[in-house]
Amino acid sequence: MHPPESDLIYDWNRAGGAVFPARGKVELDDETLRDGLQSPSVKSPSIDQKLQLLHLMEALGIDSVDIGLPGAGPHVVATVTRLAREIVDNGMKIRPNCAARTVEADILPIIEISQKVGLPIEVACFIGSSPIRQYAEDWDLDRMLRLSENAVSLAVREGLPVMYVTEDTIRAHPDHVRALYTTALRAGAKRICVCDTVGHATPNGVQNLIRFVSDLVDEVNREAKIDWHGHQDRGFGLQNALWALEAGAHRVHACAIGIGERVGNTPMDQLLVNLQLLGWIDRDLTKLHEYCELASEATGVPIPDNYPIVGRDAFRTGTGVHAAAIIKARKKGDDWLADRVYSGVPASMVGRAQTIEVGPMSGVSNVQCWLEDHGIAARPELVDAVFQRAKESDRILTDDEIFALVHGLTPAAAAH
């Protein structure tokens, strides 16, 4: 048995005092099936794949899911209806929401679907809020306020919860943010969603904006909740989501493997793991790899080998010094230790395992471990043959290549 964790890992992340989400409970909204599909590189998943993803979201404990924008046409109405019915028929805990412009034509289909399946569907009605967007669209604030009030009131009258979404909030004037949110909250919106639609925000900007909005909500309706929706254009998607929670957001939005418009949204997988490691959530993440693999297959977006947590190389090492530390931990009979000695993310937490490979940067211990892991006696002459072959290679050896050496065959013959 290893010593206490605090004796083995000094955590500088908490040395200045641990950071916590301001609102306590963290909520997550999955945008994979709607905003994620706005990526110019994705293919649209089949309905069966969408249903599988929905069940995996449920298994991961994700709180809510955007299931589409029914105002886009009958084909979306059919898909949204099927997904909503799946939630009802399976007694799922995950709650659906649907995107809508602040117009009656987008909100009416959501009302109809909700009544048809017998499930409240949160209406996420959105409108641009920044001066640059207003100028490009020839909008004036009075018209925007009128549209917002009418849209929110329509959904509320029909008994549906409303999340009022201001696009490009991070570049919007404080007076406009105040006017739009005040109007929506007084019309009955239960949530307001602060958006970094173009990926402009830095962590400092997120804190400034969320704290401003929190003060506004406290003035108008303390019961209302705040969402954060961020993009990856400056590479701050994950960091901004965490800082939004620390600053006062209740719920943050994200997509599987970070898919989404342009360079994508906050990656849900990385968000889940970091929230778990921070102690802000407690979820079973063993299906995270399956969730990401299915999202990749369904959308045609490949997962890079070096992608955090679910990439092929996330828990592989071919370096002698690194492998030696893992092997020594294993020899102590301590899986906990072996999973952390050279990994900031425990592989077992996400249903994976540490893997030791053999290549030009490997030591003899890599070879011995690989052979033992594959049920092969680590005879000195065999270890030496594999080790020498690895040193002559310019990459990690494949399993077939090592098996070929073991059986005295060529790689081609071993493959057969």
C-alpha positions as CSV (number, residue, x, y, z in Angstrom):
1,M,0.0,0.0,0.0
2,H,1.4,3.4,-1.0
3,P,1.8,6.3,1.5
4,P,-1.0,9.0,1.6
5,E,-1.5,10.8,-1.7
6,S,-0.5,14.1,0.0
7,D,2.9,12.6,0.8
8,L,3.5,11.6,-2.9
9,I,2.1,14.6,-4.8
10,Y,2.6,18.2,-3.7
11,D,-0.2,20.0,-5.6
12,W,0.9,23.5,-6.5
13,N,-2.5,23.9,-8.2
14,R,-3.9,24.3,-4.6
15,A,-0.9,25.8,-2.9
16,G,-2.3,29.4,-2.9
17,G,-5.7,28.2,-1.8
18,A,-8.0,26.0,-3.8
19,V,-10.3,27.6,-6.4
20,F,-14.0,26.6,-6.3
21,P,-17.0,27.3,-8.5
22,A,-18.8,30.3,-7.1
23,R,-22.2,28.7,-7.4
24,G,-21.3,25.4,-5.9
25,K,-23.0,22.8,-8.1
26,V,-21.6,22.7,-11.7
27,E,-24.0,22.1,-14.6
28,L,-23.0,21.0,-18.1
29,D,-24.8,21.5,-21.4
30,D,-23.8,19.4,-24.4
31,E,-23.9,21.3,-27.7
32,T,-22.5,18.4,-29.9
33,L,-25.7,17.7,-31.7
34,R,-26.4,21.3,-32.7
35,D,-23.7,23.9,-32.4
36,G,-21.0,21.2,-32.9
37,L,-22.5,20.3,-36.2
38,Q,-22.0,23.8,-37.5
39,S,-18.3,22.9,-38.1
40,P,-17.6,23.2,-41.9
41,S,-15.7,19.9,-41.7
42,V,-18.3,17.6,-40.2
43,K,-20.7,15.2,-41.7
44,S,-24.1,14.9,-40.2
45,P,-24.5,11.9,-37.9
46,S,-27.3,9.4,-38.5
47,I,-30.3,9.4,-36.2
48,D,-29.0,6.2,-34.7
49,Q,-25.6,7.7,-34.0
50,K,-27.3,10.8,-32.4
51,L,-29.3,8.5,-30.2
52,Q,-26.2,6.6,-29.1
53,L,-24.5,9.9,-28.3
54,L,-27.5,10.9,-26.3
55,H,-27.2,7.8,-24.2
56,L,-23.5,8.3,-23.6
57,M,-24.2,11.9,-22.5
58,E,-26.6,10.4,-20.0
59,A,-24.0,7.9,-18.8
60,L,-21.5,10.6,-18.3
61,G,-23.9,12.6,-16.1
62,I,-24.2,15.6,-18.5
63,D,-27.1,17.7,-17.3
64,S,-28.6,19.0,-20.5
65,V,-28.3,18.8,-24.3
66,D,-29.1,21.0,-27.3
67,I,-31.1,18.7,-29.6
68,G,-31.4,21.0,-32.5
69,L,-33.0,24.1,-34.1
70,P,-36.5,23.0,-35.2
71,G,-37.1,26.3,-37.0
72,A,-34.6,25.2,-39.7
73,G,-37.2,22.9,-41.3
74,P,-39.3,19.7,-41.1
75,H,-36.2,17.4,-41.2
76,V,-34.9,19.0,-38.0
77,V,-38.3,18.9,-36.4
78,A,-38.4,15.1,-37.1
79,T,-34.9,14.6,-35.5
80,V,-35.6,16.8,-32.5
81,T,-38.9,14.9,-31.9
82,R,-37.2,11.6,-32.0
83,L,-34.5,12.6,-29.6
84,A,-37.0,14.1,-27.2
85,R,-39.1,11.0,-27.3
86,E,-36.0,8.9,-26.6
87,I,-35.4,10.9,-23.4
88,V,-39.1,10.4,-22.3
89,D,-39.2,6.7,-23.2
90,N,-36.0,5.9,-21.3
91,G,-36.7,8.0,-18.3
92,M,-33.4,9.9,-18.8
93,K,-32.2,12.6,-16.4
94,I,-30.7,14.7,-19.1
95,R,-32.8,17.8,-20.0
96,P,-33.3,18.9,-23.6
97,N,-33.1,22.4,-25.0
98,C,-33.6,23.7,-28.5
99,A,-32.1,26.8,-30.2
100,A,-34.3,29.4,-31.7
101,R,-34.0,32.9,-33.1
102,T,-36.1,35.5,-31.3
103,V,-38.9,35.1,-33.7
104,E,-42.3,33.3,-33.4
105,A,-41.6,31.0,-36.4
106,D,-38.6,29.4,-34.5
107,I,-40.4,29.0,-31.1
108,L,-43.7,27.5,-32.2
109,P,-42.1,24.2,-33.5
110,I,-40.4,23.8,-30.1
111,I,-43.8,24.3,-28.3
112,E,-45.4,21.8,-30.6
113,I,-42.7,19.1,-30.1
114,S,-42.8,19.6,-26.3
115,Q,-46.6,19.1,-26.2
116,K,-46.4,16.1,-28.6
117,V,-43.8,14.2,-26.5
118,G,-44.9,15.4,-23.1
119,L,-41.6,16.9,-22.1
120,P,-40.6,20.5,-21.2
121,I,-38.0,21.6,-23.7
122,E,-35.9,24.7,-22.7
123,V,-36.1,27.4,-25.4
124,A,-32.7,28.8,-26.1
125,C,-33.6,32.0,-28.0
126,F,-30.7,33.9,-29.3
127,I,-29.9,37.4,-30.6
128,G,-26.7,39.2,-31.5
129,S,-25.7,41.8,-28.9
130,S,-22.4,43.4,-29.9
131,P,-22.2,46.8,-31.6
132,I,-20.3,45.3,-34.6
133,R,-23.1,42.8,-35.1
134,Q,-25.8,45.4,-34.8
135,Y,-24.0,47.6,-37.3
136,A,-23.6,44.8,-39.8
137,E,-27.3,43.7,-39.5
138,D,-28.7,47.3,-39.4
139,W,-30.4,46.5,-36.0
140,D,-31.3,49.1,-33.4
141,L,-31.6,48.4,-29.7
142,D,-35.3,49.2,-29.4
143,R,-36.1,46.6,-32.1
144,M,-33.9,44.0,-30.4
145,L,-35.5,44.6,-27.0
146,R,-39.0,44.2,-28.6
147,L,-38.1,41.0,-30.4
148,S,-36.5,39.6,-27.2
149,E,-39.5,40.4,-25.0
150,N,-42.0,39.0,-27.5
151,A,-40.0,35.8,-28.0
152,V,-39.4,35.1,-24.3
153,S,-43.1,35.9,-23.4
154,L,-44.4,33.5,-26.1
155,A,-42.4,30.5,-24.7
156,V,-43.2,31.4,-21.1
157,R,-46.9,31.6,-21.8
158,E,-46.8,28.1,-23.2
159,G,-45.1,26.9,-20.0
160,L,-41.6,26.3,-21.4
161,P,-38.4,27.3,-19.6
162,V,-36.4,29.9,-21.5
163,M,-32.6,30.5,-21.7
164,Y,-32.1,33.9,-23.3
165,V,-28.8,33.9,-25.3
166,T,-26.9,37.0,-26.3
167,E,-24.5,36.2,-29.1
168,D,-21.1,37.9,-28.9
169,T,-21.7,39.1,-25.4
170,I,-17.9,39.4,-24.8
171,R,-17.8,42.3,-27.2
172,A,-21.1,43.9,-26.3
173,H,-21.5,47.3,-24.5
174,P,-22.4,47.0,-20.8
175,D,-25.5,49.2,-21.3
176,H,-26.8,46.9,-24.1
177,V,-26.1,43.8,-22.0
178,R,-28.0,45.3,-19.1
179,A,-31.0,46.3,-21.2
180,L,-31.2,43.0,-23.1
181,Y,-30.9,40.8,-20.0
182,T,-33.2,43.0,-17.9
183,T,-35.9,42.7,-20.6
184,A,-35.5,39.0,-20.9
185,L,-35.6,38.3,-17.2
186,R,-38.6,40.5,-16.6
187,A,-40.4,38.6,-19.4
188,G,-39.8,35.4,-17.6
189,A,-36.5,33.9,-18.8
190,K,-35.1,31.4,-16.2
191,R,-31.5,31.6,-17.6
192,I,-29.3,34.0,-19.5
193,C,-26.5,32.7,-21.6
194,V,-23.3,34.8,-21.9
195,C,-21.6,34.0,-25.2
196,D,-18.1,34.3,-26.6
197,T,-19.4,33.5,-30.1
198,V,-16.2,34.4,-32.0
199,G,-13.6,33.2,-29.4
200,H,-12.5,36.7,-28.4
201,A,-12.4,36.2,-24.6
202,T,-9.4,35.8,-22.4
203,P,-9.8,34.4,-18.8
204,N,-9.7,38.0,-17.5
205,G,-12.4,39.0,-19.9
206,V,-14.6,36.1,-18.8
207,Q,-14.3,37.1,-15.1
208,N,-15.0,40.7,-15.8
209,L,-18.1,39.9,-17.8
210,I,-19.5,37.1,-15.6
211,R,-19.2,39.2,-12.5
212,F,-20.9,42.1,-14.2
213,V,-23.8,39.8,-15.3
214,S,-24.0,38.2,-11.8
215,D,-24.5,41.6,-10.2
216,L,-27.2,42.4,-12.8
217,V,-29.0,39.1,-12.1
218,D,-28.9,39.8,-8.4
219,E,-30.6,43.1,-9.0
220,V,-33.3,41.8,-11.4
221,N,-34.0,38.1,-10.4
222,R,-31.8,36.3,-8.0
223,E,-33.4,33.0,-9.0
224,A,-32.2,33.2,-12.6
225,K,-29.2,31.2,-13.6
226,I,-26.2,32.1,-15.8
227,D,-24.7,30.0,-18.6
228,W,-21.3,30.4,-20.4
229,H,-20.9,29.4,-24.0
230,G,-17.3,29.7,-25.4
231,H,-15.3,29.0,-28.6
232,Q,-11.7,28.1,-29.3
233,D,-10.5,30.7,-31.7
234,R,-7.7,31.9,-29.4
235,G,-7.3,28.6,-27.7
236,F,-8.9,29.6,-24.4
237,G,-12.1,27.5,-24.6
238,L,-11.3,25.2,-21.7
239,Q,-9.7,27.8,-19.5
240,N,-12.5,30.3,-20.1
241,A,-15.2,27.7,-19.1
242,L,-13.4,27.0,-15.8
243,W,-13.0,30.7,-15.0
244,A,-16.6,31.3,-15.9
245,L,-17.6,28.8,-13.2
246,E,-15.2,30.3,-10.7
247,A,-16.6,33.8,-11.5
248,G,-20.3,32.8,-11.0
249,A,-21.7,30.9,-14.0
250,H,-24.0,28.0,-13.1
251,R,-23.7,26.0,-16.3
252,V,-21.1,25.9,-19.1
253,H,-21.6,24.6,-22.7
254,A,-19.2,22.3,-24.6
255,C,-19.0,19.8,-27.5
256,A,-17.4,16.3,-27.8
257,I,-13.8,16.6,-29.0
258,G,-14.3,20.4,-29.3
259,I,-16.1,20.3,-32.6
260,G,-18.0,23.4,-33.7
261,E,-17.9,26.4,-36.0
262,R,-14.5,27.5,-37.3
263,V,-12.0,25.9,-34.9
264,G,-14.6,24.7,-32.5
265,N,-16.2,24.9,-29.1
266,T,-15.0,24.1,-25.6
267,P,-14.2,20.4,-25.6
268,M,-16.6,18.5,-23.3
269,D,-14.2,15.6,-22.7
270,Q,-11.3,17.8,-21.4
271,L,-13.8,19.9,-19.4
272,L,-15.2,16.8,-17.7
273,V,-11.8,15.5,-16.8
274,N,-10.5,18.8,-15.4
275,L,-13.7,19.3,-13.4
276,Q,-13.3,15.8,-12.0
277,L,-9.6,16.4,-11.1
278,L,-10.5,19.7,-9.5
279,G,-13.1,18.0,-7.3
280,W,-15.9,20.1,-8.7
281,I,-17.8,17.1,-10.0
282,D,-18.0,13.4,-9.2
283,R,-18.9,11.5,-12.3
284,D,-18.2,8.0,-13.8
285,L,-16.1,8.9,-16.8
286,T,-15.2,5.4,-17.9
287,K,-17.4,5.9,-21.1
288,L,-15.6,9.1,-22.1
289,H,-13.4,7.4,-24.7
290,E,-16.5,5.7,-26.2
291,Y,-18.3,9.1,-26.3
292,C,-15.4,10.7,-28.1
293,E,-14.8,7.8,-30.5
294,L,-18.4,7.8,-31.5
295,A,-18.5,11.6,-32.0
296,S,-15.4,11.3,-34.2
297,E,-16.9,8.4,-36.3
298,A,-20.3,10.0,-36.6
299,T,-19.0,13.4,-37.7
300,G,-15.9,12.3,-39.6
301,V,-13.6,14.5,-37.5
302,P,-10.5,12.6,-36.6
303,I,-9.0,12.5,-33.1
304,P,-5.3,13.5,-33.3
305,D,-2.9,11.0,-31.8
306,N,-1.7,13.6,-29.3
307,Y,-5.2,14.8,-28.3
308,P,-5.5,15.0,-24.5
309,I,-7.1,12.1,-22.6
310,V,-8.7,10.2,-25.6
311,G,-5.9,10.5,-28.2
312,R,-4.0,7.4,-29.2
313,D,-0.9,8.6,-27.4
314,A,-2.5,10.0,-24.3
315,F,-1.3,7.1,-22.1
316,R,1.4,5.5,-24.2
317,T,5.1,5.9,-23.6
318,G,8.1,4.6,-25.5
319,T,10.7,6.6,-23.5
320,G,13.0,4.5,-21.3
321,V,13.1,6.8,-18.2
322,H,9.3,7.2,-18.2
323,A,8.6,3.5,-18.8
324,A,11.1,2.5,-16.0
325,A,9.2,4.6,-13.5
326,I,5.9,3.0,-14.4
327,I,7.4,-0.5,-14.4
328,K,8.9,0.1,-10.9
329,A,5.5,1.2,-9.6
330,R,3.9,-1.9,-11.1
331,K,6.5,-4.1,-9.4
332,K,5.4,-2.6,-6.1
333,G,2.0,-4.1,-6.9
334,D,0.4,-0.7,-6.8
335,D,-1.9,0.1,-9.7
336,W,-2.7,3.6,-8.2
337,L,1.0,4.5,-8.2
338,A,1.6,3.1,-11.7
339,D,-1.3,5.1,-13.1
340,R,0.1,8.4,-11.7
341,V,3.8,8.3,-11.5
342,Y,4.2,9.6,-15.1
343,S,0.7,10.8,-15.8
344,G,-1.2,14.0,-14.7
345,V,-4.5,12.2,-15.6
346,P,-5.1,8.7,-14.3
347,A,-5.9,6.5,-17.3
348,S,-8.2,4.3,-15.2
349,M,-10.4,7.3,-14.5
350,V,-11.5,7.4,-18.1
351,G,-11.5,3.6,-18.7
352,R,-8.1,3.4,-20.3
353,A,-4.7,2.0,-19.2
354,Q,-1.0,3.0,-19.3
355,T,0.7,1.4,-22.2
356,I,4.5,0.8,-22.6
357,E,5.8,0.7,-26.2
358,V,9.2,-0.1,-27.7
359,G,11.1,2.3,-29.9
360,P,14.3,4.2,-30.5
361,M,14.0,6.1,-27.2
362,S,13.2,3.0,-25.2
363,G,15.3,1.2,-22.6
364,V,15.7,-2.5,-21.9
365,S,12.9,-2.2,-19.3
366,N,10.4,-1.3,-22.1
367,V,11.2,-4.5,-24.0
368,Q,10.9,-6.6,-20.9
369,C,7.6,-5.1,-19.9
370,W,6.2,-5.4,-23.4
371,L,7.1,-9.1,-23.6
372,E,5.7,-9.8,-20.1
373,D,2.5,-7.9,-20.9
374,H,2.0,-10.2,-24.0
375,G,2.7,-13.4,-22.0
376,I,6.2,-13.9,-23.5
377,A,9.1,-14.9,-21.3
378,A,11.7,-12.1,-21.4
379,R,14.7,-14.3,-22.3
380,P,18.0,-12.3,-22.4
381,E,18.6,-13.1,-26.1
382,L,15.1,-12.1,-27.1
383,V,15.2,-8.9,-25.1
384,D,18.5,-8.0,-26.8
385,A,17.2,-8.8,-30.3
386,V,14.1,-6.6,-29.8
387,F,16.2,-3.8,-28.1
388,Q,18.7,-3.7,-31.0
389,R,15.9,-3.6,-33.5
390,A,14.2,-0.7,-31.7
391,K,17.5,1.3,-31.7
392,E,17.8,0.8,-35.4
393,S,14.2,2.1,-36.0
394,D,13.1,5.7,-36.5
395,R,9.7,5.0,-34.8
396,I,7.8,2.9,-32.3
397,L,7.9,-0.8,-33.3
398,T,4.5,-2.3,-34.2
399,D,3.2,-5.4,-32.4
400,D,3.6,-7.4,-35.6
401,E,7.3,-6.4,-35.9
402,I,8.0,-7.5,-32.3
403,F,6.0,-10.7,-32.7
404,A,8.1,-11.4,-35.9
405,L,11.3,-11.2,-33.9
406,V,9.8,-13.4,-31.2
407,H,8.8,-16.1,-33.7
408,G,11.9,-15.6,-36.0
409,L,9.7,-14.4,-38.8
410,T,9.6,-11.4,-41.0
411,P,7.1,-8.7,-40.2
412,A,5.1,-9.5,-43.3
413,A,4.9,-13.2,-42.3
414,A,3.9,-12.3,-38.7
415,A,1.0,-10.3,-40.0
416,H,-0.4,-13.4,-41.5
